[in-house]
């Protein structure tokens, strides 16, 4: 997420916090990215809703996403 405003950190932190409020998802954040793991349909529905909420609360922003088929969750040790 790249909010198009000078005070960008509150918008990013709020978005990640809202992602973490979905217990059916696993969210792993670091200083460079946030990875979200979960079943495809619920995950996409959640992203759609949370992106809309971000636009409504904070205004314009750019979201950059990469989607990979399969479970590459690092906690699985694969």
N, C-alpha and C positions, 0 to 999 in steps of 0.2 A: 504494500500500500504506500503510495506516494501522495499525501495530501497536498493540495495546491494552495498552501498558506504558510505564513512565516512560523506560526506555532504548530508544528506538525506532530510532535511527540504525543500530545494528549489524544489525538485522533487514532494514532497507531496503537497506543496502549489500550484504548477503549475497545478497538476492534479485536485485538488479541484476547482481552479479558472476556469479551462476549463469546468468542470461539470456545474458550475454556469452560463456559457455562453449559456446554452441551455434553453431558456425560457419555453419550453414545459415540463420541469422537475422541481420538487421542491427538493432542496438540503438543508439538515439540517446537520450542522457539529458541533461537540463539541470536547473536548480534547481527547476523546477515539475513536470516529468513525465518519463516514459520512454516512448519510442515503439518499438514492435517491428514489424519488417517481415519477412514470409516467406510461404511457401505456407500456405494455410488449415489443412489437416489436420495437418501436422507442427507448426505453430505452436500450435494448440489443444491437441494432445497434450502439447507441452512445457509450456504454461501450466498445464495440469491437474497435471502431475507436480511442477512447481516450486512451485505454490501449496500442494500437499499437503506438500512438504518444509518449506516455511516454517511451516505450522501445526504440524508435528511438532517442529521445532527451536525455534520461538520462541513458540508458543501462539497465542492468538486475535489476529486482525487483520482489517481490512476491506480488500478489494480493489475499486477502482473502475476500470472499464474502459469504453472506447468502441471500437466496432468500425466500421470504414468499409470498404466494398467498393471495390476498386480499389487501385492502388499510388500513394499520396501521398507516397512517400519524397522528402524535399527534395533528396537528392543527385542525383536525376534531372533537376532543373532544370525541372520541368513547372509 
